[in-house]
Amino acid sequence: MERERRSAPRVKVNLPARWQGAVSQNHDAAITDVSRSGCFVLTGGDVEVKELIWLEFDLPDTHTLGIWAEVVDEASEIGFAVRFNFISEEDREQLVRYIDQKLHPNLVT
């Protein structure tokens, strides 16, 4: 059995996103799962493992997050997984609040 590499629980989502890499510019995408430390980006476009990308995605009813992220895995013509490298404190707080609401929808925040 393969060992789970993720350090934080992921939640299934469908969030509009945009990204650009060192060579690729301005791709539309969707975030299909997200955690405090990374996400999966469903998109076309070529990336390489260890490539640094700029990723923006929209949280419902809040604002757009902007994150520098490193590609940790890629699935040709499907998308890629990233680990968040730099996220502002404000964006991190918004992301954590969103994930907590998805993980615990019955809790009042």
C-alpha positions as CSV (number, residue, x, y, z in Angstrom):
1,M,0.0,0.0,0.0
2,E,1.4,3.4,-0.9
3,R,2.1,5.8,1.9
4,E,0.1,9.0,2.0
5,R,2.4,12.0,1.2
6,R,0.0,14.7,2.1
7,S,0.6,16.5,5.5
8,A,-2.9,18.1,5.5
9,P,-6.4,16.9,4.7
10,R,-7.7,17.9,1.3
11,V,-11.3,18.8,0.5
12,K,-13.0,18.3,-2.9
13,V,-13.8,21.6,-4.5
14,N,-14.5,23.2,-7.9
15,L,-12.9,26.7,-7.9
16,P,-12.1,28.8,-10.9
17,A,-8.4,29.5,-11.2
18,R,-5.7,31.0,-13.4
19,W,-2.0,30.2,-13.5
20,Q,1.2,31.0,-15.3
21,G,4.6,29.4,-15.3
22,A,8.1,30.3,-16.4
23,V,7.3,29.5,-20.0
24,S,3.5,29.1,-20.1
25,Q,1.4,32.3,-19.7
26,N,-2.2,32.8,-18.5
27,H,-4.0,29.5,-18.4
28,D,-7.5,29.0,-17.2
29,A,-8.0,26.2,-14.7
30,A,-10.1,24.7,-11.9
31,I,-8.9,23.7,-8.5
32,T,-10.4,20.3,-7.8
33,D,-9.0,19.7,-4.3
34,V,-7.2,21.9,-1.8
35,S,-5.5,21.7,1.5
36,R,-3.6,24.2,3.7
37,S,-0.4,23.2,1.9
38,G,-1.3,22.5,-1.7
39,C,-3.9,21.7,-4.4
40,F,-4.6,20.0,-7.7
41,V,-4.9,22.2,-10.7
42,L,-7.1,20.8,-13.5
43,T,-5.8,22.4,-16.7
44,G,-4.1,22.1,-20.0
45,G,-0.6,23.5,-20.5
46,D,2.8,22.1,-19.9
47,V,4.7,22.2,-16.5
48,E,7.6,20.3,-15.1
49,V,8.0,18.9,-11.6
50,K,9.8,21.5,-9.4
51,E,8.6,24.4,-11.6
52,L,7.5,27.5,-9.7
53,I,4.2,28.9,-10.9
54,W,1.9,31.8,-10.0
55,L,-1.6,30.6,-9.1
56,E,-4.7,32.6,-8.5
57,F,-8.0,31.1,-7.5
58,D,-11.4,32.4,-6.3
59,L,-12.9,31.4,-3.0
60,P,-16.7,31.7,-3.0
61,D,-18.0,35.0,-1.6
62,T,-14.6,36.2,-0.4
63,H,-11.7,37.1,-2.7
64,T,-9.0,35.9,-5.0
65,L,-6.0,34.2,-3.5
66,G,-2.6,34.7,-5.1
67,I,0.0,32.0,-4.4
68,W,3.5,31.1,-5.5
69,A,3.5,27.3,-5.7
70,E,5.9,24.5,-6.7
71,V,4.7,21.7,-9.1
72,V,5.1,18.4,-7.2
73,D,3.4,16.0,-9.7
74,E,2.0,16.3,-13.2
75,A,-0.5,14.3,-15.2
76,S,-0.1,15.0,-18.9
77,E,-3.1,16.8,-20.4
78,I,-5.1,16.6,-17.1
79,G,-3.3,18.9,-14.7
80,F,-0.8,19.0,-11.9
81,A,-0.4,19.0,-8.1
82,V,1.3,21.9,-6.3
83,R,2.7,22.7,-2.9
84,F,2.2,26.2,-1.7
85,N,5.5,28.1,-1.4
86,F,4.4,31.6,-0.5
87,I,1.0,32.8,0.5
88,S,0.3,36.1,2.3
89,E,-1.0,35.9,5.9
90,E,-4.4,37.3,4.9
91,D,-4.8,34.8,2.0
92,R,-3.7,31.9,4.3
93,E,-6.3,32.9,6.9
94,Q,-9.0,33.0,4.2
95,L,-7.9,29.6,2.9
96,V,-7.9,28.0,6.3
97,R,-11.3,29.4,7.1
98,Y,-12.7,28.0,3.8
99,I,-11.2,24.6,4.3
100,D,-12.4,24.4,7.9
101,Q,-15.9,25.3,6.7
102,K,-15.8,22.5,4.1
103,L,-14.4,19.9,6.6
104,H,-16.9,20.9,9.3
105,P,-20.0,22.4,7.6
106,N,-22.1,22.2,10.8
107,L,-19.8,24.3,12.9
108,V,-20.6,28.0,13.2
109,T,-17.6,30.2,12.7
